[in-house]
Each structure stands twice: as structure tokens, then as C-alpha cells.
Amino acid sequence: MLSDKLREGAQGKIFKLLFWIIILSFIFAGVGGYLIPRLNTDPVTVGDYKISANEWTEQYNRQTQQLHRLYGGQASKLLENREYASALRLQVLESMIDNVSLSSAVYQSDVRIGDEQVREVIRRTPAFQRDGKFDNELYLASVRNMGMNPEYFGEQLRISLMTDFVRNPLVNSGALPLPYELDAMGKLLTQNRVIDLYSLDLAAISKDLQADDNEIKAYYDNHQAEYMAPAKVSFTYLLLDANALKKDISYTDEDLQNYLSLNRDDFSRPESRTVRHILVKADAADSAERITQVDEALAKGEDFAKLAGKYSDDPGTKANGGLMGQIARGDLAPNLEEAVFALNAGEVSAKIQDNFGTHYLKVEGVNEATVPPFAEIKNEVAQAYVNARASELYQEKLNTLSDLSFENPDSLDVTAENLQLEVKECSSLSQGDLQAPWPLNTEALQDAAFNEENYSSGINSPVITISDTTAAVINVNDYHEAQLLPLTEVKDKAAAAVIKHKAETKAAKILADFARALQDDPDTALPADVTVVSNLKVERGSADLDPAFGQAVFAITQDGAERYVIGDNKGRESLAVLKDVGAADEQVLSEYAGLMRTQLVQYYQDKLQRALYAGARSLSEIEYNQEAIDMINQQNQGE
């Protein structure tokens, strides 16, 4: 029985043996073990529950893996930024506190989930099914692979179900946007503006301007950061790359099949439906007549495919009897998707009306969520298996890299020989040089190279986390600090900066005076070197405007005394005078409403969930261990 399996982990011989081993260890350790101060490494305590450093690290790693799945290489660039990685790590910790607080509050409210409900969820979980049926051996193997016993897994699932039982109805019921909200946001986002755009040629103004020695010296003194020769270092380093480990990983079909059994959810194909479609466009001259004919024909049970070929306005499916093919969730507009997934095989929807016209849908067949045969997805499984094995090897080698480079601090040779890595050399790296070859251009490695402790000690640095799949250790052998370049070397550059500043100031005054003159007399003559594009129609994100200048244009008040803005537009000092404000047509607004509905639902769900978490936190005693938090952050940053 499944209920017995949930408990046998705590009743079996192995569990009892481990229990007595733990007891004996306390006996042999004696009282002396309790006289040794123990470092509290738990970052946060919520009530009686301690969030451990390992739990925090594990959740952070899962979050970064999710980022890599969503954003690929861009995620690595984000995680190279120490401030971003540190903020993400703390965000993960706060999320864990939220979940523990809410689970505790739900439990204290006497919400309970019975054994049968837990068993039913386990039975219906696809990861524990083989050929569409619950497989107890697969369930036990999967639980063991997660490092749990059945009883512990069942209790964790029970807590999750209890929390969802309270949270989901509250969050989902209050997350539906009101029609007036969608209408107001749609009108704001689709608004267009008509402007007269005046641009001033800075080069023409600059040709008559000069900078004397006093002005150049003053600018140089006030902007010394612009005239610094950067600090430079030279060092040797070891680079550990998980991707480089993949080429040495081999496997058999049995390895892949076992991996598939334990990770079936990762390879599951979502539920889909074979759908036919009839569309009668709203603007068709005979739409009312054809809708009546389709209604009558369907009521008589006539063939849907023939009706689609005769009456449908959908050019993509009409010739194929309205066949849309396999439709999964997310493939259709929300109103059509809702209808499709409410139908059984062979059923036809009621007519659905929207701005495009009248729709009829028929579900020809339902394809349940399933894992394709092994032979069909073998390559996909092999790639996932290699990635997983490379990740495991990477973690093992990362530990070795950390230990050996610390134990042999004066050289990287021993570590390199043990890990079969090449000792690389960087003969010169300038601080902030983003054109240097990877990984020398990464923020993490540059921060370590120019860290005073690393460049002054002459010993190996701690492990530097460059990304989730790459790490390095460096040994700095030479350092030259940043120096201010003498004025004689940068005088021309400083003079050009002074003239540019003068030109921008003069241009802004010319345009401001002109804008005020236009308010009194719309026929005011253009100043010298000013060009104009009249009645330019722009939308948000228009290519005609620099993003910052475009935002300023759409911030001009429609009824204010000054209906203009002055600023830099693509390197030219520019004046935009607001002439008119326009709105999109009803069809565009309707499309925007559909797009925004999903985003607003997500926004409101997040907002309600945050409120729920805040309430749960107020009922919990939360104690932060700042020393442990700082220590874990420093370890992960390789400091």
C-alpha cells in the first residue's frame, strides 16, 4: 500500500541502524564534544524552523539554473555581476522565509490535508507514472534520488498542499483586472503624439567657440576621473569550465534510460488537441447570413470539415477543412484556448464572437500529456544526461580546486597537475578593460585581480565564481596602480570637452528662447543652424526619437502652459513641440486588452501573494544571523 510506503522509511531496518549509529556516536563522543564552541551557520530562523546554509545554496542554484534555461548565455553575463548575484541570493533567501512563514501560519490555522489526498496527488504525478499508470518502484527511486525517504516526502507534499489550499483561492480570485483598467491602460500605451521636432547643429555652433588655458585646466581639475591611466595587473590563472568536461563523458543506453526514468517530467510533451476551425469575419458583407447557415448545418450534424471549406474566412485552414493541427496551451488566443480545452473529442464549441468575427471550433482528438518513446528522444536525453554529469563533475573538481589552491598557496602548478588544467598567463590587464578576451573581461575576475588582498599577498586567490559553469583561481605577480595622466598629454581632449559643453549650453538657450517665442507667435522665424520636421507622428518606442528623449516627449502635459521639451536626441540638441495627441482604433485597443489581461493577472497575483506573505511574516518570529549570511555570501563570491 502507498500509505505503508510513506511510513516504511521511518520503520525499516536501515533507518533503525542509522539511528543507533547516531546514538553510539554521541556515547563515544562524550561530554567533550559539547564543550567545543559550534559555529551557527544557519542564516535565518523562522519560529522553530532553521533555514540552513545548504538549503539556501540549493535553492539559489535552482534559481540560477532556471535563469540559464530561460535566457541562455545572457544569464551568465548577469551572474558575472557580483551585485546582481548577491541581490539574487538574498532574494532567494527572502523567498524561502516567505514560504516557511506562510506554511507555519497555515498550520497554526488548523488547516489539514488527509493521507488519502496526499496519496492521490502522488498517484497522479506524471513523474511517478509509467505508461500512464502509477509505478511504485519508480516513485521510490525518484524519492530516493531527491535524497528523501517516502515518509518525509509525503509530509513535505502535505505541507505544500495545505499551503496551496489556502493561498491559491485567495490569490486567483482577486487577480482578475476590471474592464475599465484594461481600457485605460490600452489607451495610454497606444497613444500617439504629433510634434514639430527642431534640431540644432552643434558642429556649426562649435566652430566659433574656443577654450582658453584656464578653462581647460579647470575642466581637467574637476574631471580627473576622465584622465586616469587605469591600474594594471599581470597574473597566472586556472580556469575550470563545466562545458569543457562534457567531451570526456560517455554513456550507455541503460544509463540514458535510467536517467529518463528519474527525470520524466523534463521530457514530457504537454497535452494537445487536434482542432478544426471555422471563422466568419465580422466585416464580411454576408456574415449574418453565413452564421445562420453554419448554425443550422451544425444543428443537423453536418460534417464540420465540409462546412469549413464552404463557409470559413480563415485562409490558413479553409482548404484543409478548417484543420489547425495539434494545438497546445498558449497556441491560441485566450478566448479560443478556453473553449478548445473545455471540449472532449468529437465535440463542437458554441459560437465564439470577438473583434475578428464569429468562431466555431471542433476537437477531433485529445492527445494526453506523455513522454515520447526512448528512441524518439534519445538525443535529447543524452544531452541532458551529459549536462547533468558535467555539472556533477564540475562540482567535484570545484571542491578540489578550492582545497588544493589553498593548501598550495604559492603556486598553481600542483592544482593544475591534479585537475589536468593548463596554467594560463595574463601578461597585462587594465582595470575595466571590457575588450580583453574572456574571461579576463568579466567583472568577477577583474574584481579579484584588482582586490588589494589578492594583488598584495602574492598567494593564490580564493575560487572566483565567473558563472554557474565556470570558475577560476588567480595568482597576481605584478600590480601598477591607476595614475592621473599629466595635462600636457590630454590637453586636446580636455579642450574638446570644454568646447562641447559650451556648445550644448548655448544650443539649449537658443532652443529655449525659440520655444518661448513660438508660444507668442507660431510664425517665428527659425534660428540659424536649426532644422525642423513638422507634424511628425510618433508612438512609444518610435525610431525617430532617442529612448530617453521619447519618454520626455510623452511626459509633456496636454493642457500645460509649456507644451514642449528640450534635450539630447541622438546626439543633437533638440526641441519637441507638442501639436496633437491621438488614440488607436478600437480593434488595436481590443488586441492590447487581450495582451495586457494576462500581464495584469500576473501582476495582481504577485501583489496579492506579497500581501499574503507579509501577513504570514507578521505572525512569525524571524531571526536573521547576519554573520552567517555575510560568510555565505563571501564564500560564494570567492572573496
Rosetta blueprint (number, residue, H / E / L):
1 M L
2 L H
3 S H
4 D H
5 K H
6 L H
7 R H
8 E H
9 G H
10 A H
11 Q H
12 G L
13 K H
14 I H
15 F H
16 K H
17 L H
18 L H
19 F H
20 W H
21 I H
22 I H
23 I H
24 L H
25 S H
26 F H
27 I H
28 F H
29 A H
30 G L
31 V L
32 G H
33 G H
34 Y H
35 L H
36 I L
37 P L
38 R L
39 L L
40 N L
41 T L
42 D L
43 P L
44 V E
45 T E
46 V E
47 G L
48 D L
49 Y E
50 K E
51 I E
52 S L
53 A H
54 N H
55 E H
56 W H
57 T H
58 E H
59 Q H
60 Y H
61 N H
62 R H
63 Q H
64 T H
65 Q H
66 Q H
67 L H
68 H H
69 R H
70 L H
71 Y H
72 G L
73 G H
74 Q H
75 A H
76 S H
77 K H
78 L H
79 L H
80 E H
81 N L
82 R H
83 E H
84 Y H
85 A H
86 S H
87 A H
88 L H
89 R H
90 L H
91 Q H
92 V H
93 L H
94 E H
95 S H
96 M H
97 I H
98 D H
99 N H
100 V H
101 S H
102 L H
103 S H
104 S H
105 A H
106 V H
107 Y H
108 Q H
109 S L
110 D L
111 V L
112 R L
113 I L
114 G L
115 D H
116 E H
117 Q H
118 V H
119 R H
120 E H
121 V H
122 I H
123 R H
124 R H
125 T L
126 P H
127 A H
128 F H
129 Q E
130 R E
131 D L
132 G L
133 K E
134 F E
135 D L
136 N H
137 E H
138 L H
139 Y H
140 L H
141 A H
142 S H
143 V H
144 R H
145 N H
146 M L
147 G L
148 M L
149 N L
150 P H
151 E H
152 Y H
153 F H
154 G H
155 E H
156 Q H
157 L H
158 R H
159 I H
160 S H
161 L H
162 M H
163 T H
164 D H
165 F H
166 V H
167 R H
168 N H
169 P H
170 L H
171 V H
172 N H
173 S H
174 G L
175 A L
176 L L
177 P L
178 L L
179 P H
180 Y H
181 E H
182 L H
183 D H
184 A H
185 M H
186 G H
187 K H
188 L H
189 L H
190 T L
191 Q L
192 N E
193 R E
194 V E
195 I E
196 D E
197 L E
198 Y E
199 S E
200 L E
201 D L
202 L H
203 A H
204 A H
205 I H
206 S H
207 K L
208 D L
209 L L
210 Q L
211 A L
212 D L
213 D H
214 N H
215 E H
216 I H
217 K H
218 A H
219 Y H
220 Y H
221 D H
222 N H
223 H L
224 Q H
225 A H
226 E H
227 Y H
228 M E
229 A E
230 P L
231 A L
232 K E
233 V E
234 S E
235 F E
236 T E
237 Y E
238 L E
239 L E
240 L E
241 D E
242 A H
243 N H
244 A H
245 L H
246 K H
247 K H
248 D H
249 I L
250 S L
251 Y L
252 T L
253 D H
254 E H
255 D H
256 L H
257 Q H
258 N H
259 Y H
260 L H
261 S H
262 L H
263 N L
264 R H
265 D H
266 D H
267 F H
268 S L
269 R E
270 P L
271 E L
272 S E
273 R E
274 T E
275 V E
276 R E
277 H E
278 I E
279 L E
280 V E
281 K E
282 A L
283 D L
284 A L
285 A L
286 D L
287 S H
288 A H
289 E H
290 R H
291 I H
292 T H
293 Q H
294 V H
295 D H
296 E H
297 A H
298 L H
299 A H
300 K L
301 G L
302 E L
303 D L
304 F H
305 A H
306 K H
307 L H
308 A H
309 G H
310 K H
311 Y H
312 S L
313 D L
314 D L
315 P L
316 G L
317 T L
318 K H
319 A H
320 N H
321 G L
322 G L
323 L E
324 M E
325 G E
326 Q E
327 I E
328 A E
329 R L
330 G L
331 D L
332 L L
333 A L
334 P H
335 N H
336 L H
337 E H
338 E H
339 A H
340 V H
341 F L
342 A L
343 L L
344 N L
345 A L
346 G L
347 E L
348 V E
349 S L
350 A L
351 K L
352 I E
353 Q E
354 D E
355 N L
356 F L
357 G E
358 T E
359 H E
360 Y E
361 L E
362 K E
363 V E
364 E E
365 G E
366 V E
367 N E
368 E L
369 A L
370 T E
371 V L
372 P L
373 P L
374 F H
375 A H
376 E H
377 I H
378 K H
379 N H
380 E H
381 V H
382 A H
383 Q H
384 A H
385 Y H
386 V H
387 N H
388 A H
389 R H
390 A H
391 S H
392 E H
393 L H
394 Y H
395 Q H
396 E H
397 K H
398 L H
399 N H
400 T H
401 L H
402 S H
403 D H
404 L H
405 S H
406 F H
407 E H
408 N L
409 P L
410 D L
411 S L
412 L L
413 D H
414 V H
415 T H
416 A H
417 E H
418 N H
419 L H
420 Q L
421 L L
422 E L
423 V L
424 K E
425 E E
426 C E
427 S E
428 S E
429 L E
430 S E
431 Q L
432 G L
433 D L
434 L L
435 Q L
436 A L
437 P L
438 W L
439 P L
440 L L
441 N L
442 T L
443 E H
444 A H
445 L H
446 Q H
447 D H
448 A H
449 A H
450 F L
451 N L
452 E H
453 E H
454 N H
455 Y H
456 S H
457 S H
458 G L
459 I L
460 N L
461 S L
462 P L
463 V L
464 I E
465 T E
466 I E
467 S E
468 D L
469 T L
470 T E
471 A E
472 A E
473 V E
474 I E
475 N E
476 V E
477 N E
478 D E
479 Y E
480 H E
481 E L
482 A L
483 Q E
484 L E
485 L L
486 P L
487 L H
488 T H
489 E H
490 V H
491 K H
492 D H
493 K H
494 A H
495 A H
496 A H
497 A H
498 V H
499 I H
500 K H
501 H H
502 K H
503 A H
504 E H
505 T H
506 K H
507 A H
508 A H
509 K H
510 I H
511 L H
512 A H
513 D H
514 F H
515 A H
516 R H
517 A H
518 L H
519 Q H
520 D H
521 D L
522 P L
523 D L
524 T L
525 A L
526 L L
527 P L
528 A L
529 D L
530 V E
531 T E
532 V E
533 V E
534 S E
535 N E
536 L E
537 K E
538 V E
539 E E
540 R L
541 G L
542 S L
543 A L
544 D L
545 L L
546 D L
547 P H
548 A H
549 F H
550 G H
551 Q H
552 A H
553 V H
554 F H
555 A L
556 I L
557 T L
558 Q L
559 D L
560 G L
561 A L
562 E L
563 R L
564 Y E
565 V E
566 I E
567 G E
568 D E
569 N E
570 K L
571 G L
572 R E
573 E E
574 S E
575 L E
576 A E
577 V E
578 L E
579 K E
580 D E
581 V E
582 G E
583 A L
584 A L
585 D L
586 E H
587 Q H
588 V H
589 L H
590 S H
591 E H
592 Y H
593 A H
594 G H
595 L H
596 M H
597 R H
598 T H
599 Q H
600 L H
601 V H
602 Q H
603 Y H
604 Y H
605 Q H
606 D H
607 K H
608 L H
609 Q H
610 R H
611 A H
612 L H
613 Y H
614 A H
615 G H
616 A H
617 R H
618 S H
619 L L
620 S L
621 E L
622 I E
623 E E
624 Y E
625 N L
626 Q H
627 E H
628 A H
629 I H
630 D H
631 M H
632 I H
633 N H
634 Q H
635 Q H
636 N H
637 Q H
638 G L
639 E L
